[in-house]
């Protein structure tokens, strides 16, 4: 089996399926990327994708597609996307082997 650019845990898959089903309109999948933000430089982004971009990296799980913004691929290779629920917060998390550090608040990272 070929290695994908990003691995999606079962918890993240369940959450993505639920979000796509509740959206109320057809989607090509979700798009994952990075943007400049925070004290360390980069933060993860997740949004609905209405169409597959020409240069998007596509991870097809069989149930939905995760589209990786072409500008983010080199920052996300080998990353595991998870979904966690805790008492005071819940959300998607990323375990990225490319990270060299994070800011104190955990909102941004650098590679």
Secondary structure, 3 states (H helix, E strand, C coil): CCCCCEEECHHHHHHHHHHHHHCCCCCCEEEEEEEEECCCEEEEEEEEECCCCCCCEEEECCCCEEEECCCCHHHHCCEEEEEEECCCCEEEEEECCCCCEECCCCCCEEC
